[in-house]
Amino acid sequence: MNFGLYESSCALDVKKLFTDVFTNSEGEEEGNLIGNLAFELQETTDPRDIFGFLAKDGEIIAGCIFFTRMTFEISISAFILSPVAISTQYQNQGLGQKLIKFGINQMKNNDVDLIFTYGDPHYYSKVGFIHITEEIAKAPLKMTFPEGWLAQSLTSDKIEPIKGNSTCVKALMKQKYW
Ligand SMILES: CC(C)(COP(=O)(O)OP(=O)(O)OC[C@H]1O[C@@H](n2cnc3c(N)ncnc32)[C@H](O)[C@@H]1OP(=O)(O)O)[C@@H](O)C(=O)NCCC(=O)NCCS
């Protein structure tokens, strides 16, 4: 398995990966929603505000992950991990954790201070995330599942509270994802 930077020539393959994986795990509606999100993130985000990474088995895309910039009222380098998908036939073999750890390391190398995600606390605790409240950092939009608001600092042992509101990139700034 090879881990590397996302290539824009893969945009449609990546959309299909997210659509298929989420259709298999959560149904067609969710599959289309997340497939479109992955495509829109690639198409509409300033290249300085997005990092994508692929896990490839030869020419087969086995997994993909995106990180996009979050901004706060104070100056801090923060990104949100969303979405991530491992192709159905490659799931539950440790690949998701390897790809997430690879991505996080790349973010560290790019001087990112803080990473957020919004998902299953049990799964993401395996790769260093902890649950945070909005007293620590506000989410960009109202969350329907506040237990899933997670973060990890790449520069210190503790996550210091960040004052003020946050925003994320345009493609993610939609209530249906929160
Ligand atoms: C979630 C996902 C990225 C995990 O990657 P993976 O390579 O399958 O998982 P790993 O082998 O790294 O880790 C296995 C662990 O993850 C758990 N896991 C697998 N899929 C999961 C899911 N959708 N939600 C929560 N936990 C999940 C397994 O139960 C296992 O837990 P255990 O070690 O406590 O038994 C991948 O299964 C996937 O793409 N699933 C469908 C889409 C999805 O749900 N994406 C994440 C949205 S938050």
The ligand as an SDF file (V2000), in Angstrom:
LIG
                    3D

 48 50  0  0  0  0  0  0  0  0999 V2000
  -14.5780    4.3070    9.2510 C   0  0  0  0  0  0  0  0  0  0  0  0
  -13.4190    3.8520    8.3560 C   0  0  0  0  0  0  0  0  0  0  0  0
  -12.6770    5.0700    7.7980 C   0  0  0  0  0  0  0  0  0  0  0  0
  -12.4730    3.0310    9.2390 C   0  0  0  0  0  0  0  0  0  0  0  0
  -11.3990    2.5420    8.4420 O   0  0  0  0  0  0  0  0  0  0  0  0
  -11.0280    0.9710    8.5300 P   0  0  0  0  0  0  0  0  0  0  0  0
   -9.7680    0.7770    7.7740 O   0  0  0  0  0  0  0  0  0  0  0  0
  -12.2020    0.1860    8.1110 O   0  0  0  0  0  0  0  0  0  0  0  0
  -10.8370    0.7700   10.1070 O   0  0  0  0  0  0  0  0  0  0  0  0
   -9.5220    0.2890   10.8730 P   0  0  0  0  0  0  0  0  0  0  0  0
   -9.1670   -1.0620   10.3890 O   0  0  0  0  0  0  0  0  0  0  0  0
   -8.5130    1.3550   10.8810 O   0  0  0  0  0  0  0  0  0  0  0  0
  -10.0970    0.2000   12.3640 O   0  0  0  0  0  0  0  0  0  0  0  0
  -10.9850   -0.8340   12.7190 C   0  0  0  0  0  0  0  0  0  0  0  0
  -11.8760   -0.3560   13.8400 C   0  0  0  0  0  0  0  0  0  0  0  0
  -12.7740    0.6430   13.3580 O   0  0  0  0  0  0  0  0  0  0  0  0
  -14.1050    0.3010   13.6440 C   0  0  0  0  0  0  0  0  0  0  0  0
  -14.9460    0.8370   12.5760 N   0  0  0  0  0  0  0  0  0  0  0  0
  -14.9970    0.4400   11.2910 C   0  0  0  0  0  0  0  0  0  0  0  0
  -15.8920    1.1860   10.6180 N   0  0  0  0  0  0  0  0  0  0  0  0
  -16.4330    2.0570   11.5110 C   0  0  0  0  0  0  0  0  0  0  0  0
  -17.4200    3.0780   11.4180 C   0  0  0  0  0  0  0  0  0  0  0  0
  -18.0760    3.3770   10.2820 N   0  0  0  0  0  0  0  0  0  0  0  0
  -17.7070    3.7680   12.5420 N   0  0  0  0  0  0  0  0  0  0  0  0
  -17.0880    3.4910   13.6880 C   0  0  0  0  0  0  0  0  0  0  0  0
  -16.1390    2.5450   13.8420 N   0  0  0  0  0  0  0  0  0  0  0  0
  -15.8160    1.8310   12.7550 C   0  0  0  0  0  0  0  0  0  0  0  0
  -14.0850   -1.2030   13.6930 C   0  0  0  0  0  0  0  0  0  0  0  0
  -15.1800   -1.6860   14.4470 O   0  0  0  0  0  0  0  0  0  0  0  0
  -12.7650   -1.4670   14.4020 C   0  0  0  0  0  0  0  0  0  0  0  0
  -12.8980   -1.2200   15.7910 O   0  0  0  0  0  0  0  0  0  0  0  0
  -12.1580   -2.1520   16.8880 P   0  0  0  0  0  0  0  0  0  0  0  0
  -10.6850   -2.0540   16.5690 O   0  0  0  0  0  0  0  0  0  0  0  0
  -12.5290   -1.4740   18.1910 O   0  0  0  0  0  0  0  0  0  0  0  0
  -12.7170   -3.4980   16.6640 O   0  0  0  0  0  0  0  0  0  0  0  0
  -13.9040    2.9490    7.1850 C   0  0  0  0  0  0  0  0  0  0  0  0
  -14.4310    1.7450    7.7050 O   0  0  0  0  0  0  0  0  0  0  0  0
  -14.9550    3.5900    6.3250 C   0  0  0  0  0  0  0  0  0  0  0  0
  -14.6160    4.2710    5.3560 O   0  0  0  0  0  0  0  0  0  0  0  0
  -16.2390    3.3550    6.6500 N   0  0  0  0  0  0  0  0  0  0  0  0
  -17.3670    3.8530    5.9350 C   0  0  0  0  0  0  0  0  0  0  0  0
  -17.4640    5.3360    5.9030 C   0  0  0  0  0  0  0  0  0  0  0  0
  -17.3760    5.9880    7.2680 C   0  0  0  0  0  0  0  0  0  0  0  0
  -18.1040    5.6510    8.1690 O   0  0  0  0  0  0  0  0  0  0  0  0
  -16.4470    6.9890    7.3780 N   0  0  0  0  0  0  0  0  0  0  0  0
  -16.1480    7.6860    8.5970 C   0  0  0  0  0  0  0  0  0  0  0  0
  -17.1180    8.7140    8.9440 C   0  0  0  0  0  0  0  0  0  0  0  0
  -16.8260    9.3700   10.5710 S   0  0  0  0  0  0  0  0  0  0  0  0
  1  2  1  0
  2  3  1  0
  2  4  1  0
  2 36  1  0
  4  5  1  0
  5  6  1  0
  6  7  2  0
  6  8  1  0
  6  9  1  0
  9 10  1  0
 10 11  2  0
 10 12  1  0
 10 13  1  0
 13 14  1  0
 14 15  1  0
 15 16  1  0
 15 30  1  0
 16 17  1  0
 17 18  1  0
 17 28  1  0
 18 19  1  0
 18 27  1  0
 19 20  2  0
 20 21  1  0
 21 22  1  0
 21 27  2  0
 22 23  1  0
 22 24  2  0
 24 25  1  0
 25 26  2  0
 26 27  1  0
 28 29  1  0
 28 30  1  0
 30 31  1  0
 31 32  1  0
 32 33  2  0
 32 34  1  0
 32 35  1  0
 36 37  1  0
 36 38  1  0
 38 39  2  0
 38 40  1  0
 40 41  1  0
 41 42  1  0
 42 43  1  0
 43 44  2  0
 43 45  1  0
 45 46  1  0
 46 47  1  0
 47 48  1  0
M  END
$$$$
